[in-house]
Amino acid sequence: VNGIKKHYLRIKDEEDKKWLIISRIITEVVNSGITALRGGGVHTEKLLMLLDENVRKRIKYIIDYNKECNASYLGAQIILPCEVKKYEVDYIIISSFKYREIWKKEFEGEVRLRVVDIYEELEKKGIFCDRDFFTMNYTKEDFS
């Protein structure tokens, strides 16, 4: 068996659980109010791939400094972080592991907004990430 297959077999149950929790978190959020994702890069693309089409379509905005970001073709309107106040947004889901702390600070003091950090939500469920949820974490045993 090759290393990729060994890796997949080793992580499958844990990854499936993580992806299911992320999907449930986002589904709950979009069912609760107008939702935006902060970040329009690869992380957001991967995050949206986890979702059913009807949930994906209910994410109204992508918040990013680049109006032509990776996620711009996905159908949601791209808005700048400074423009959020102009739009009706109830929830902002942080779509980055690396920038999550910085991006949460962008919305501090916005009492009408609820910021959701998927990594914090995973931690509440006992799943601790030290990298993006979709990044492979190969070990020596995958190659032996």
DSSP file (Angstrom, degrees, kcal/mol; ACC not computed):
  #  RESIDUE AA STRUCTURE BP1 BP2  ACC     N-H-->O    O-->H-N    N-H-->O    O-->H-N    TCO  KAPPA ALPHA  PHI   PSI    X-CA   Y-CA   Z-CA
    1    1 A V              0   0    0      0, 0.0     2,-0.0     0, 0.0     0, 0.0   0.000 360.0 360.0 360.0 135.6    0.0    0.0    0.0
    2    2 A N     >  -     0   0    0      1,-0.1     4,-2.3     4,-0.0     5,-0.2  -0.243 360.0-105.2 -76.3 168.3    1.4    3.4   -0.9
    3    3 A G  H  > S+     0   0    0      1,-0.2     4,-2.6     2,-0.2     5,-0.2   0.842 117.2  53.1 -63.2 -37.6    2.0    6.2    1.6
    4    4 A I  H  > S+     0   0    0      2,-0.2     4,-2.6     1,-0.2    -1,-0.2   0.919 110.9  46.9 -65.9 -42.2   -1.0    8.3    0.6
    5    5 A K  H  > S+     0   0    0      2,-0.2     4,-2.7     1,-0.2     5,-0.2   0.919 112.3  50.1 -66.2 -42.3   -3.4    5.4    1.0
    6    6 A K  H  X S+     0   0    0     -4,-2.3     4,-2.2   136,-0.3    -2,-0.2   0.929 111.7  49.4 -58.8 -45.1   -1.8    4.5    4.4
    7    7 A H  H  X S+     0   0    0     -4,-2.6     4,-2.2   135,-0.2     5,-0.2   0.944 111.3  48.4 -59.5 -49.1   -2.2    8.2    5.4
    8    8 A Y  H  X S+     0   0    0     -4,-2.6     4,-2.0     1,-0.2    -2,-0.2   0.915 111.7  48.9 -59.7 -45.2   -5.8    8.2    4.4
    9    9 A L  H  < S+     0   0    0     -4,-2.7     4,-0.4     1,-0.2    -1,-0.2   0.869 112.0  50.5 -63.1 -35.8   -6.6    5.0    6.2
   10   10 A R  H  < S+     0   0    0     -4,-2.2     4,-0.2    -5,-0.2    -1,-0.2   0.875 122.6  29.0 -69.3 -38.1   -4.9    6.3    9.3
   11   11 A I  H  X S+     0   0    0     -4,-2.2     4,-3.0    -5,-0.2     5,-0.3   0.567  89.4 101.6-101.8  -9.1   -6.8    9.7    9.4
   12   12 A K  H  X S+     0   0    0     -4,-2.0     4,-2.9     1,-0.2     5,-0.2   0.859  84.8  42.9 -49.3 -53.7  -10.1    8.8    7.8
   13   13 A D  H  > S+     0   0    0     -4,-0.4     4,-2.1     1,-0.2    -1,-0.2   0.914 117.2  46.7 -62.6 -43.8  -12.3    8.6   10.9
   14   14 A E  H  > S+     0   0    0     -4,-0.2     4,-2.3     2,-0.2    -1,-0.2   0.918 115.1  46.2 -64.7 -44.0  -10.7   11.6   12.5
   15   15 A E  H  X S+     0   0    0     -4,-3.0     4,-3.0     2,-0.2     5,-0.3   0.914 110.7  52.3 -66.5 -42.7  -11.0   13.7    9.4
   16   16 A D  H  X S+     0   0    0     -4,-2.9     4,-2.2    -5,-0.3    -1,-0.2   0.913 111.1  48.1 -58.4 -42.3  -14.6   12.6    8.7
   17   17 A K  H  X S+     0   0    0     -4,-2.1     4,-2.3    -5,-0.2    -2,-0.2   0.927 113.0  47.9 -63.5 -45.3  -15.5   13.6   12.2
   18   18 A K  H  X S+     0   0    0     -4,-2.3     4,-2.4     1,-0.2    -2,-0.2   0.927 113.1  47.5 -61.6 -46.5  -13.8   17.0   11.8
   19   19 A W  H  X S+     0   0    0     -4,-3.0     4,-2.4     1,-0.2    -1,-0.2   0.874 111.0  51.6 -65.7 -37.3  -15.4   17.7    8.5
   20   20 A L  H  X S+     0   0    0     -4,-2.2     4,-2.4    -5,-0.3    -1,-0.2   0.916 110.5  48.4 -65.1 -43.0  -18.9   16.7    9.8
   21   21 A I  H  X S+     0   0    0     -4,-2.3     4,-2.6     2,-0.2    -2,-0.2   0.926 112.1  49.0 -63.2 -45.2  -18.5   19.1   12.8
   22   22 A I  H  X S+     0   0    0     -4,-2.4     4,-2.4     1,-0.2     5,-0.2   0.930 111.6  49.5 -60.2 -45.6  -17.4   22.0   10.5
   23   23 A S  H  X S+     0   0    0     -4,-2.4     4,-2.4     1,-0.2    -1,-0.2   0.904 111.9  48.2 -60.6 -42.5  -20.3   21.3    8.2
   24   24 A R  H  X S+     0   0    0     -4,-2.4     4,-2.6     2,-0.2    -1,-0.2   0.901 109.8  52.5 -65.7 -41.1  -22.8   21.3   11.1
   25   25 A I  H  X S+     0   0    0     -4,-2.6     4,-2.1     1,-0.2    -2,-0.2   0.950 113.5  42.8 -58.9 -49.9  -21.3   24.5   12.6
   26   26 A I  H  X S+     0   0    0     -4,-2.4     4,-2.8     1,-0.2     5,-0.2   0.895 112.8  52.4 -67.4 -39.8  -21.7   26.4    9.3
   27   27 A T  H  X S+     0   0    0     -4,-2.4     4,-1.7    -5,-0.2    -1,-0.2   0.921 110.0  49.3 -60.9 -43.4  -25.2   24.9    8.6
   28   28 A E  H  < S+     0   0    0     -4,-2.6     4,-0.5     2,-0.2    -1,-0.2   0.906 112.2  48.9 -61.7 -41.7  -26.3   26.1   12.0
   29   29 A V  H >X S+     0   0    0     -4,-2.1     3,-1.6     1,-0.2     4,-1.1   0.948 110.7  47.7 -65.2 -49.9  -24.9   29.6   11.4
   30   30 A V  H 3< S+     0   0    0     -4,-2.8    -1,-0.2     1,-0.3    -2,-0.2   0.800 110.3  54.0 -66.0 -25.3  -26.5   30.0    8.0
   31   31 A N  T 3< S+     0   0    0     -4,-1.7    -1,-0.3    -5,-0.2    -2,-0.2   0.605 108.4  52.0 -78.5 -10.8  -29.8   28.8    9.4
   32   32 A S  T <4 S-     0   0    0     -3,-1.6     2,-0.3    -4,-0.5    -2,-0.2   0.634 121.3 -42.9-100.6 -17.6  -29.5   31.5   12.2
   33   33 A G  S  < S-     0   0    0     -4,-1.1     2,-0.3    -3,-0.1    -1,-0.3  -0.991  83.4 -34.5 173.1-177.0  -28.9   34.6   10.1
   34   34 A I        -     0   0    0     -2,-0.3    57,-2.5    -3,-0.1    56,-2.2  -0.513  64.4-156.5 -69.9 126.4  -27.2   36.4    7.3
   35   35 A T  E     -ab  59  91A   0     23,-0.6    25,-1.6    -2,-0.3    26,-1.4  -0.857  19.7-178.9-119.5 140.9  -23.7   34.9    7.0
   36   36 A A  E     -ab  61  92A   0     55,-2.2    57,-2.9    -2,-0.4     2,-0.5  -0.950  20.5-137.2-127.7 151.7  -20.3   36.0    5.6
   37   37 A L  E     -ab  62  93A   0     24,-2.3    26,-3.5    -2,-0.3     2,-0.8  -0.937  15.4-139.0-105.8 131.9  -17.0   34.2    5.5
   38   38 A R  E    S+ab  63  94A   0     55,-2.9    57,-2.2    -2,-0.5    26,-0.2  -0.825  76.0  36.8 -91.8 112.4  -13.9   36.2    6.4
   39   39 A G        -     0   0    0     24,-2.9    24,-0.2    -2,-0.8    25,-0.2   0.095  57.1-154.1 116.4 131.1  -11.2   35.2    3.9
   40   40 A G        +     0   0    0     22,-0.1    31,-2.3     4,-0.1    32,-0.3   0.091  60.0  98.4-121.1  23.6  -11.5   34.4    0.2
   41   41 A G  S  > S-     0   0    0     54,-0.3     4,-1.9    29,-0.2     3,-0.3   0.060  94.6 -60.4 -95.6-155.7   -8.5   32.2   -0.3
   42   42 A V  H  > S+     0   0    0      1,-0.2     4,-2.7     2,-0.2     5,-0.2   0.857 128.5  60.6 -59.4 -39.4   -7.8   28.5   -0.6
   43   43 A H  H  > S+     0   0    0      1,-0.2     4,-2.6     2,-0.2    -1,-0.2   0.920 106.3  46.8 -56.1 -45.4   -9.1   27.9    3.0
   44   44 A T  H  > S+     0   0    0     -3,-0.3     4,-2.7    51,-0.3    -1,-0.2   0.897 109.9  53.0 -66.1 -40.6  -12.5   29.2    2.0
   45   45 A E  H  X S+     0   0    0     -4,-1.9     4,-1.4     2,-0.2    -2,-0.2   0.945 112.8  44.2 -58.0 -47.2  -12.6   27.1   -1.2
   46   46 A K  H  X S+     0   0    0     -4,-2.7     4,-0.7     1,-0.2    -2,-0.2   0.900 112.8  52.2 -65.1 -40.7  -11.9   24.0    0.9
   47   47 A L  H >< S+     0   0    0     -4,-2.6     3,-1.1    -5,-0.2     4,-0.4   0.925 109.1  49.3 -60.9 -45.7  -14.4   25.0    3.5
   48   48 A L  H >< S+     0   0    0     -4,-2.7     3,-1.1     1,-0.3    -1,-0.2   0.790 100.6  65.1 -67.2 -27.2  -17.1   25.5    1.0
   49   49 A M  H 3< S+     0   0    0     -4,-1.4    -1,-0.3     1,-0.2    -2,-0.2   0.756  96.2  58.9 -65.8 -23.2  -16.4   22.1   -0.6
   50   50 A L  T << S+     0   0    0     -3,-1.1    -1,-0.2    -4,-0.7     2,-0.2   0.667  95.0  85.3 -76.1 -16.7  -17.5   20.5    2.7
   51   51 A L  S <  S-     0   0    0     -3,-1.1     2,-0.1    -4,-0.4   -27,-0.0  -0.557  82.3-112.1 -96.9 149.1  -21.0   22.0    2.4
   52   52 A D    >>  -     0   0    0     -2,-0.2     4,-2.6     1,-0.1     3,-0.6  -0.408  38.2-110.4 -65.5 152.8  -24.1   21.0    0.7
   53   53 A E  H 3> S+     0   0    0      1,-0.2     4,-2.5     2,-0.2     5,-0.2   0.876 117.1  55.1 -56.4 -41.6  -25.0   23.3   -2.2
   54   54 A N  H 34 S+     0   0    0      1,-0.2     4,-0.4     2,-0.2    -1,-0.2   0.840 112.1  43.8 -66.0 -31.1  -28.1   24.7   -0.4
   55   55 A V  H X4 S+     0   0    0     -3,-0.6     3,-1.1     2,-0.2     4,-0.3   0.916 112.2  52.8 -75.0 -45.1  -25.9   25.7    2.6
   56   56 A R  H >< S+     0   0    0     -4,-2.6     3,-1.4     1,-0.3    -2,-0.2   0.890 106.1  54.0 -56.7 -42.3  -23.2   27.1    0.3
   57   57 A K  T 3< S+     0   0    0     -4,-2.5    -1,-0.3     1,-0.3    -2,-0.2   0.698  99.5  63.1 -68.2 -18.8  -25.7   29.3   -1.5
   58   58 A R  T <  S+     0   0    0     -3,-1.1     2,-0.9    -4,-0.4   -23,-0.6   0.490  75.0  98.5 -88.1  -2.6  -26.9   30.8    1.7
   59   59 A I  E <   -a   35   0A   0     -3,-1.4   -23,-0.2    -4,-0.3   -25,-0.1  -0.780  56.9-173.6 -83.3 111.3  -23.5   32.3    2.5
   60   60 A K  E     +     0   0A   0    -25,-1.6    17,-2.1    -2,-0.9     2,-0.3   0.829  54.2  29.4 -82.2 -33.8  -24.2   35.8    1.2
   61   61 A Y  E     -ac  36  77A   0    -26,-1.4   -24,-2.3    15,-0.2     2,-0.5  -0.939  50.8-155.7-133.7 149.8  -20.8   37.5    1.5
   62   62 A I  E     -ac  37  78A   0     15,-2.6    17,-2.8    -2,-0.3     2,-0.7  -0.997  22.2-148.6-115.8 126.7  -17.1   36.8    1.3
   63   63 A I  E     +ac  38  79A   0    -26,-3.5   -24,-2.9    -2,-0.5     2,-0.3  -0.867  39.0 134.0-100.8 117.0  -15.0   39.4    3.2
   64   64 A D        -     0   0    0     15,-2.2    -2,-0.1    -2,-0.7     5,-0.0  -0.988  60.2-126.7-158.5 152.7  -11.6   40.0    1.7
   65   65 A Y  S    S+     0   0    0     -2,-0.3     2,-0.7    15,-0.1    15,-0.1   0.693  98.9  70.2 -75.1 -18.3   -9.3   42.8    0.7
   66   66 A N    >   -     0   0    0      1,-0.1     3,-1.6    13,-0.1    -1,-0.1  -0.881  65.6-163.9-105.5 108.8   -9.0   41.3   -2.8
   67   67 A K  T 3  S+     0   0    0     -2,-0.7    11,-0.1     1,-0.3    -1,-0.1   0.659  94.0  49.3 -65.1 -14.5  -12.3   41.6   -4.8
   68   68 A E  T 3  S+     0   0    0     -3,-0.0    -1,-0.3     5,-0.0     5,-0.1  -0.145  84.6 147.1-114.8  36.5  -10.9   39.0   -7.2
   69   69 A C    X   -     0   0    0     -3,-1.6     3,-2.1     1,-0.1     4,-0.3  -0.050  68.1 -89.4 -64.8 171.7   -9.9   36.5   -4.6
   70   70 A N  G >  S+     0   0    0      1,-0.3     3,-0.7   -30,-0.2   -29,-0.2   0.845 127.9  50.3 -51.8 -38.4  -10.0   32.7   -5.1
   71   71 A A  G >  S+     0   0    0    -31,-2.3     3,-1.8     1,-0.2     5,-0.4   0.429  80.4  98.4 -85.0   1.4  -13.6   32.6   -3.8
   72   72 A S  G X  S+     0   0    0     -3,-2.1     3,-0.6     1,-0.3    -1,-0.2   0.760  79.5  54.8 -64.1 -24.2  -14.9   35.3   -6.0
   73   73 A Y  G <  S+     0   0    0     -3,-0.7    -1,-0.3    -4,-0.3    -2,-0.1   0.441  85.7  85.7 -87.2   1.5  -16.3   32.9   -8.6
   74   74 A L  G <  S-     0   0    0     -3,-1.8    -1,-0.2     2,-0.1    -2,-0.1   0.501 104.5-106.4 -87.2  -3.5  -18.4   31.0   -6.0
   75   75 A G  S <  S+     0   0    0     -3,-0.6     2,-0.2     1,-0.4    -3,-0.1   0.118  80.3 115.7 107.8 -23.1  -21.4   33.3   -6.2
   76   76 A A  S    S-     0   0    0     -5,-0.4    -1,-0.4     1,-0.1     2,-0.3  -0.507  73.0-104.1 -79.6 151.2  -21.2   35.3   -2.9
   77   77 A Q  E     -c   61   0A   0    -17,-2.1   -15,-2.6    -2,-0.2     2,-0.5  -0.565  31.5-132.7 -73.8 134.6  -20.6   39.0   -3.1
   78   78 A I  E     +c   62   0A   0     -2,-0.3     2,-0.3   -17,-0.2   -15,-0.2  -0.792  31.3 175.9 -91.1 125.8  -17.1   40.1   -2.2
   79   79 A I  E     -c   63   0A   0    -17,-2.8   -15,-2.2    -2,-0.5   -13,-0.1  -0.941  30.1-113.1-128.4 152.8  -16.9   42.9    0.3
   80   80 A L    >>  -     0   0    0     -2,-0.3     3,-1.7   -17,-0.2     4,-0.5  -0.481  30.3-114.3 -78.0 152.5  -14.0   44.7    2.1
   81   81 A P  G >4 S+     0   0    0      0, 0.0     3,-1.1     0, 0.0     4,-0.3   0.871 118.3  54.6 -54.5 -37.4  -13.6   44.3    5.9
   82   82 A C  G 34 S+     0   0    0      1,-0.2     3,-0.3     2,-0.1     4,-0.1   0.630 102.9  58.6 -72.7 -12.0  -14.3   48.0    6.2
   83   83 A E  G X4 S+     0   0    0     -3,-1.7     3,-1.9     1,-0.2     4,-0.5   0.539  74.9  94.9 -92.5  -8.3  -17.6   47.7    4.3
   84   84 A V  G X< S+     0   0    0     -3,-1.1     3,-1.6    -4,-0.5    -1,-0.2   0.853  77.9  61.0 -54.9 -38.2  -19.2   45.1    6.6
   85   85 A K  G 3  S+     0   0    0     -3,-0.3    -1,-0.3    -4,-0.3    -2,-0.1   0.764  98.3  58.9 -60.9 -25.0  -21.0   47.9    8.6
   86   86 A K  G <  S+     0   0    0     -3,-1.9     2,-0.3    -4,-0.1    -1,-0.3   0.632 102.6  63.5 -78.8 -14.2  -22.9   48.8    5.4
   87   87 A Y  S <  S-     0   0    0     -3,-1.6     2,-1.1    -4,-0.5     0, 0.0  -0.752  90.5-108.2-113.9 156.2  -24.4   45.4    4.9
   88   88 A E        +     0   0    0     -2,-0.3     2,-0.4   -53,-0.0    -3,-0.1  -0.735  53.8 157.8 -82.4 102.8  -26.8   43.3    6.9
   89   89 A V        +     0   0    0     -2,-1.1   -54,-0.2    -5,-0.2     3,-0.1  -0.996  21.6 173.4-130.2 126.9  -24.5   40.6    8.4
   90   90 A D  S    S+     0   0    0    -56,-2.2    24,-2.3    -2,-0.4     2,-0.4   0.801  70.8  29.5 -96.3 -38.2  -25.4   38.7   11.5
   91   91 A Y  E     -bd  35 114A   0    -57,-2.5   -55,-2.2    22,-0.2     2,-0.5  -0.963  55.9-165.6-130.5 140.1  -22.5   36.1   11.5
   92   92 A I  E     -bd  36 115A   0     22,-2.3    24,-3.3    -2,-0.4     2,-0.6  -0.989  11.6-156.6-122.9 121.3  -19.0   36.1   10.3
   93   93 A I  E     -bd  37 116A   0    -57,-2.9   -55,-2.9    -2,-0.5     2,-0.5  -0.864  18.2-131.8 -97.1 123.6  -17.2   32.8   10.0
   94   94 A I  E     -bd  38 117A   0     22,-3.0    24,-0.7    -2,-0.6     2,-0.5  -0.638  19.2-166.9 -76.9 121.1  -13.5   33.1   10.2
   95   95 A S        +     0   0    0    -57,-2.2     2,-0.3    -2,-0.5   -51,-0.3  -0.533  55.4  71.4-112.4  64.7  -12.0   31.1    7.3
   96   96 A S        -     0   0    0     -2,-0.5    23,-0.2   -53,-0.1     4,-0.1  -0.889  50.3-162.4-168.5 140.4   -8.3   30.9    8.2
   97   97 A F  S >  S+     0   0    0     -2,-0.3     3,-0.7     2,-0.1     4,-0.3   0.860  97.7  47.5 -86.0 -47.6   -6.2   29.1   10.8
   98   98 A K  T 3  S+     0   0    0      1,-0.2     3,-0.2     2,-0.1     4,-0.2   0.876 123.7  29.5 -62.1 -42.5   -3.2   31.4   10.3
   99   99 A Y  T 3> S+     0   0    0      1,-0.2     4,-2.8     2,-0.1     5,-0.3   0.292  85.3 110.1-103.6   9.2   -5.0   34.7   10.4
  100  100 A R  H <> S+     0   0    0     -3,-0.7     4,-2.1     1,-0.2     5,-0.2   0.864  79.5  46.9 -59.7 -40.8   -7.9   33.9   12.7
  101  101 A E  H  > S+     0   0    0     -4,-0.3     4,-1.5    -3,-0.2    -1,-0.2   0.921 115.1  46.4 -68.0 -42.5   -6.8   35.9   15.7
  102  102 A I  H  > S+     0   0    0      1,-0.2     4,-0.9    -4,-0.2    -2,-0.2   0.926 114.0  48.3 -63.1 -45.1   -6.1   39.0   13.5
  103  103 A W  H  X S+     0   0    0     -4,-2.8     4,-0.5     1,-0.2     3,-0.4   0.839 106.5  55.7 -69.7 -33.0   -9.4   38.7   11.7
  104  104 A K  H >< S+     0   0    0     -4,-2.1     3,-1.3    -5,-0.3    -1,-0.2   0.898 103.7  56.3 -63.8 -37.5  -11.4   38.3   14.9
  105  105 A K  H >< S+     0   0    0     -4,-1.5     3,-1.2     1,-0.3    -1,-0.2   0.781  92.9  70.0 -65.0 -26.6   -9.9   41.6   16.1
  106  106 A E  H 3< S+     0   0    0     -4,-0.9    -1,-0.3    -3,-0.4    -2,-0.2   0.794 106.6  38.6 -59.0 -27.3  -11.2   43.4   13.0
  107  107 A F  T X< S+     0   0    0     -3,-1.3     3,-1.8    -4,-0.5    -1,-0.2   0.277  81.8 131.3-112.6  10.1  -14.7   42.9   14.3
  108  108 A E  T <  S+     0   0    0     -3,-1.2     3,-0.1     1,-0.3    -3,-0.0  -0.381  74.3  25.3 -60.8 140.2  -14.2   43.5   18.0
  109  109 A G  T 3  S+     0   0    0      1,-0.2     2,-1.3     4,-0.1    -1,-0.3   0.349  84.1 123.5  86.6  -6.9  -16.8   46.0   19.3
  110  110 A E    X   -     0   0    0     -3,-1.8     3,-1.3     1,-0.2    -1,-0.2  -0.716  40.0-175.0 -86.2  92.5  -19.3   45.2   16.6
  111  111 A V  T 3  S+     0   0    0     -2,-1.3    -1,-0.2     1,-0.3    -2,-0.0   0.762  76.7  55.3 -65.9 -26.4  -22.2   44.3   19.0
  112  112 A R  T 3  S+     0   0    0     -3,-0.1     2,-0.4     2,-0.0    -1,-0.3   0.642  96.8  79.8 -82.5 -11.8  -24.5   43.2   16.2
  113  113 A L    <   -     0   0    0     -3,-1.3     2,-0.6    -6,-0.2   -22,-0.2  -0.749  62.2-156.4 -98.3 140.1  -22.1   40.7   14.7
  114  114 A R  E     -d   91   0A   0    -24,-2.3   -22,-2.3    -2,-0.4     2,-0.5  -0.972  14.1-153.1-111.3 119.3  -21.3   37.2   16.0
  115  115 A V  E     -d   92   0A   0     -2,-0.6     2,-0.5   -24,-0.2   -22,-0.2  -0.808   7.4-160.5 -95.6 128.2  -17.9   36.0   14.9
  116  116 A V  E     -d   93   0A   0    -24,-3.3   -22,-3.0    -2,-0.5     2,-0.7  -0.942   6.2-164.4-114.7 121.1  -17.5   32.3   14.7
  117  117 A D  E  >  -d   94   0A   0     -2,-0.5     4,-2.2   -24,-0.2     3,-0.5  -0.913   7.5-158.0-103.3 110.0  -14.1   30.7   14.7
  118  118 A I  H  > S+     0   0    0    -24,-0.7     4,-2.2    -2,-0.7    -1,-0.1   0.807  92.3  56.2 -61.8 -28.0  -14.4   27.1   13.4
  119  119 A Y  H  > S+     0   0    0      2,-0.2     4,-2.1     1,-0.2    -1,-0.2   0.877 106.7  48.6 -72.5 -36.4  -11.2   26.1   15.2
  120  120 A E  H  > S+     0   0    0     -3,-0.5     4,-1.9     2,-0.2    -2,-0.2   0.909 111.6  50.9 -64.0 -41.2  -12.5   27.3   18.5
  121  121 A E  H  X S+     0   0    0     -4,-2.2     4,-0.7     1,-0.2    -2,-0.2   0.889 109.0  50.4 -65.0 -39.0  -15.7   25.3   17.8
  122  122 A L  H ><>S+     0   0    0     -4,-2.2     5,-2.5     1,-0.2     3,-0.9   0.907 107.2  54.6 -63.3 -41.3  -13.7   22.2   17.0
  123  123 A E  H ><5S+     0   0    0     -4,-2.1     3,-1.9     1,-0.3    -2,-0.2   0.874 101.4  58.1 -60.5 -37.7  -11.7   22.6   20.3
  124  124 A K  H 3<5S+     0   0    0     -4,-1.9    -1,-0.3     1,-0.3    -2,-0.2   0.773 107.2  49.2 -61.7 -24.5  -15.0   22.7   22.2
  125  125 A K  T <<5S-     0   0    0     -3,-0.9    -1,-0.3    -4,-0.7    -2,-0.2   0.292 127.1-101.0 -97.5   7.9  -15.6   19.2   20.6
  126  126 A G  T < 5S+     0   0    0     -3,-1.9     2,-0.6     1,-0.2    -3,-0.2   0.631  84.1 125.1  85.5  14.2  -12.2   17.9   21.6
  127  127 A I      < -     0   0    0     -5,-2.5     2,-0.5    -6,-0.1    -1,-0.2  -0.932  40.0-167.9-111.1 116.1  -10.5   18.4   18.2
  128  128 A F        -     0   0    0     -2,-0.6     2,-0.4    -3,-0.1    -8,-0.1  -0.901   1.6-165.0-109.8 123.9   -7.4   20.4   18.4
  129  129 A C        -     0   0    0     -2,-0.5     4,-0.1   -10,-0.2     3,-0.1  -0.827  19.7-176.3-107.5 143.4   -5.8   21.7   15.1
  130  130 A D  S    S+     0   0    0     -2,-0.4     2,-0.3     2,-0.1    -1,-0.1   0.193  77.9  19.5-117.7  13.2   -2.3   23.1   14.7
  131  131 A R  S    S-     0   0    0      4,-0.1     6,-0.0     6,-0.0    -1,-0.0  -0.939 109.2 -46.0-162.1 176.1   -2.8   23.9   11.0
  132  132 A D    >   -     0   0    0     -2,-0.3     3,-1.7     1,-0.1    -2,-0.1  -0.239  57.3-117.6 -52.6 142.2   -5.6   24.4    8.4
  133  133 A F  T 3  S+     0   0    0      1,-0.3    -1,-0.1    -4,-0.1  -114,-0.1   0.722 112.2  48.0 -58.6 -23.5   -8.2   21.7    8.7
  134  134 A F  T 3  S+     0   0    0      2,-0.1     2,-0.3   -91,-0.0    -1,-0.3   0.480  83.6 112.6 -98.6  -4.2   -7.5   20.4    5.2
  135  135 A T  S <  S-     0   0    0     -3,-1.7     2,-0.1     1,-0.1    -4,-0.1  -0.523  70.7-117.9 -76.2 132.7   -3.7   20.2    5.4
  136  136 A M        -     0   0    0     -2,-0.3     2,-0.4     1,-0.1    -1,-0.1  -0.403  19.0-158.5 -67.8 143.2   -2.2   16.7    5.3
  137  137 A N        -     0   0    0     -2,-0.1    -1,-0.1  -130,-0.1     2,-0.1  -0.697  16.5-171.0-125.1  76.6   -0.3   15.7    8.4
  138  138 A Y        -     0   0    0     -2,-0.4     2,-0.3     2,-0.0  -134,-0.0  -0.363   0.2-166.4 -70.7 147.4    1.9   12.9    7.2
  139  139 A T    >   -     0   0    0     -2,-0.1     3,-1.3     1,-0.0     4,-0.5  -0.813  37.9 -99.6-125.7 169.9    3.9   10.8    9.7
  140  140 A K  G >  S+     0   0    0     -2,-0.3     3,-1.5     1,-0.3     4,-0.4   0.854 119.4  62.3 -57.2 -37.4    6.8    8.4    9.4
  141  141 A E  G >  S+     0   0    0      1,-0.3     3,-0.6     2,-0.2    -1,-0.3   0.753  91.6  65.8 -64.9 -22.8    4.4    5.5    9.6
  142  142 A D  G <  S+     0   0    0     -3,-1.3  -136,-0.3     1,-0.2    -1,-0.3   0.757 107.3  41.7 -67.0 -23.0    2.7    6.6    6.4
  143  143 A F  G <         0   0    0     -3,-1.5    -1,-0.2    -4,-0.5    -2,-0.2   0.417 360.0 360.0-105.4  -0.4    5.9    5.8    4.5
  144  144 A S    <         0   0    0     -3,-0.6    -1,-0.1    -4,-0.4    -2,-0.1   0.456 360.0 360.0-101.1 360.0    6.9    2.6    6.1
